Amino acid sequence: MSDPVPARINDDLAAREQAVRALLTRRSVSPKRLVAPGPDLQTIDLLLQAALTAPDHGGLHPWRVIEFRSGQRGELAALFEQEKLRRDPLATPVDLLRARDHALMPPVLLGFVVTPQSRTKIPLREQWLSAGAALGNLLNAAHQLGYGAIVLSGERCFDPKLTDALGVKAEEQLVGFISIGTVAKPAPAAHRPLAQTVWSCWPGTQPAPPGGPE
């Protein structure tokens, strides 16, 4: 009679892989591949709830999100165009159109702002890690709900006139714009490195005893 244990182990592994399969297929999707509908207000609220489950030492929630609704997209596009001209006075009409499209194209567009707090015992690096984890949760939740999403940063995030117009305070950091929508055209397969490229085992500080395993 064959031993059922190996089969059970394989079944358990398959079940675990199935549980995280959606995460394993997540990838960034260009705004050019996104169309309406995007998530509605209730779904955006759900995405933010997922973001708020990220590790957060001290419960500081050192981040916030700005939603850019359809009625304000034209004004945002003008701000993006002006920022492009400040950065590159010789920008071509195509360059300016591309800058405007970054504001107009996504079905849903969010600004992600890190709000580090200095008057706390929580190190700033931990606050940034918490904000990054929240952003990852938001993107993963969007993927789980069947949407495509991407975060685009770039030099515009450091333009003081633009960030001031968006209400980003001096002590805050605009880290990027999140585009979310329905995937109209699948993106090319993403290249994933092997887990071993980021995996190591600590050997300890003491030398191995003589005759021990090599």
C-alpha positions in Angstrom: 0.0 0.0 0.0 1.5 3.3 -1.0 2.2 6.0 1.6 -0.5 8.8 1.3 1.6 11.4 3.0 3.5 12.6 -0.1 0.2 13.0 -2.0 -1.3 14.9 0.9 1.8 17.2 1.0 1.4 17.9 -2.7 -2.3 18.6 -2.3 -1.6 21.1 0.6 1.1 22.8 -1.5 -1.3 23.1 -4.5 -4.0 24.6 -2.2 -1.5 27.2 -0.8 -0.4 28.1 -4.3 -4.0 28.5 -5.4 -4.6 30.8 -2.4 -1.9 33.3 -3.6 -2.3 32.7 -7.3 -3.9 36.1 -7.9 -0.9 37.8 -6.2 1.5 35.9 -8.3 -0.1 37.2 -11.5 -0.2 40.9 -10.4 1.8 43.3 -12.6 1.8 47.0 -13.5 -0.5 47.9 -16.4 0.2 51.0 -18.5 -2.6 53.6 -18.6 -2.7 53.1 -22.4 -4.1 49.6 -21.7 -6.7 50.8 -19.2 -10.3 51.7 -20.1 -13.5 52.5 -18.2 -15.0 51.4 -16.0 -12.6 52.0 -13.2 -13.5 51.4 -9.5 -16.5 53.4 -8.2 -16.4 55.3 -4.9 -17.4 52.3 -2.8 -14.6 50.2 -4.4 -12.0 53.0 -3.9 -13.1 53.0 -0.3 -12.5 49.2 -0.2 -9.0 49.7 -1.8 -8.2 52.2 1.0 -9.4 49.8 3.6 -7.0 47.2 2.2 -4.2 49.8 2.3 -4.9 50.6 5.9 -4.2 46.9 6.9 -0.5 47.4 6.1 2.0 47.1 8.9 2.0 50.5 10.7 4.3 50.9 13.7 2.7 53.4 16.0 -0.6 53.6 14.1 0.6 56.7 12.3 -0.9 56.1 8.9 1.9 58.1 7.3 0.3 58.5 3.9 -2.8 59.8 2.2 -4.5 59.6 -1.2 -5.8 62.4 -3.4 -8.6 61.5 -5.9 -8.7 63.4 -9.1 -12.3 63.3 -10.4 -13.4 63.8 -14.0 -14.5 67.4 -13.4 -10.9 68.4 -12.4 -8.9 66.4 -14.9 -8.7 69.2 -17.4 -7.2 71.5 -14.8 -4.8 68.8 -13.8 -3.8 68.3 -17.4 -3.0 72.0 -17.7 -0.8 71.7 -14.6 1.0 68.7 -16.0 1.6 70.6 -19.2 2.9 73.7 -17.4 5.3 71.5 -15.3 6.6 69.9 -18.5 7.3 73.3 -20.0 9.1 74.4 -16.8 11.3 71.3 -17.0 11.8 71.4 -20.8 11.0 74.8 -22.4 11.7 73.2 -25.8 9.1 70.4 -25.3 7.4 69.5 -28.6 3.6 69.5 -29.0 3.7 65.7 -28.8 5.6 65.9 -25.5 2.9 68.3 -24.1 0.1 66.1 -25.3 1.7 63.1 -23.6 1.9 65.1 -20.4 -1.7 66.0 -20.6 -2.7 62.4 -21.4 -1.1 61.3 -18.1 -3.9 63.3 -16.4 -6.7 62.6 -18.7 -6.3 58.9 -19.8 -6.7 56.8 -16.6 -10.3 55.9 -15.7 -9.4 56.5 -12.0 -6.4 58.6 -11.0 -5.1 58.9 -7.4 -2.1 60.8 -6.0 -0.2 58.9 -3.3 1.3 61.2 -0.7 3.7 60.1 2.1 3.1 62.1 5.3 6.0 61.4 7.6 5.7 62.6 11.1 8.9 63.9 12.8 7.5 64.4 16.3 7.3 60.7 17.1 9.6 57.9 18.3 8.8 55.9 15.1 11.9 56.2 12.7 11.2 57.9 9.4 12.4 54.8 7.6 9.7 52.7 9.2 7.1 55.3 8.3 8.2 55.1 4.7 8.2 51.3 4.8 4.6 51.5 6.1 3.5 53.8 3.4 5.1 51.5 0.8 3.3 48.5 2.2 0.0 50.4 2.1 0.6 51.3 -1.5 1.4 47.6 -2.3 -1.8 46.5 -0.6 -3.8 49.0 -2.6 -2.4 47.7 -5.9 -2.9 44.1 -4.8 -6.5 44.8 -3.8 -7.2 46.4 -7.2 -5.7 43.4 -8.9 -7.8 41.0 -6.8 -10.9 42.9 -7.8 -10.1 42.5 -11.5 -8.6 45.9 -12.3 -5.3 46.9 -13.8 -3.2 49.5 -12.0 0.2 51.2 -12.1 2.1 53.8 -10.1 3.9 56.5 -12.2 6.3 58.9 -10.5 8.8 60.9 -12.4 10.2 64.4 -12.1 6.8 66.1 -11.9 6.4 64.7 -8.4 9.2 67.0 -7.3 7.9 70.2 -8.9 7.1 72.7 -6.1 4.5 74.6 -8.1 2.7 71.4 -9.1 2.7 69.9 -5.6 1.6 73.2 -4.1 -1.3 73.4 -6.5 -2.3 69.8 -5.4 -2.2 70.8 -1.7 0.9 68.8 -0.9 2.5 70.3 2.2 6.2 71.1 2.5 6.8 68.3 4.9 5.0 65.8 2.7 6.2 63.9 -0.4 4.1 63.2 -3.5 5.5 59.9 -4.5 3.4 59.1 -7.6 0.1 58.9 -9.4 -1.9 55.7 -9.4 -3.9 54.8 -12.5 -6.6 52.2 -12.2 -9.1 50.8 -14.7 -10.3 47.8 -16.7 -7.6 46.1 -18.7 -8.5 46.4 -22.4 -5.4 44.8 -23.7 -3.3 42.3 -21.7 0.3 43.5 -21.0 3.2 41.3 -22.1 4.2 38.6 -19.6 6.3 40.0 -16.8 9.8 38.6 -16.1 10.0 37.3 -12.6 13.3 36.6 -10.9 13.7 33.4 -9.0 13.0 33.6 -5.3 16.6 32.4 -4.7 17.9 35.8 -6.0 16.5 37.5 -2.8 16.8 34.5 -0.4 19.8 33.7 1.8 20.4 31.9 5.1 22.4 33.5 7.9 25.3 31.2 8.8 25.7 32.5 12.3 28.8 34.1 13.7 30.5 31.0 15.0 32.6 28.7 12.7 31.1 25.3 12.0 32.4 22.5 14.2 35.1 20.2 12.8 33.5 17.4 10.9 30.2 19.2 10.7 28.1 19.6 7.5 29.7 21.7 4.8 
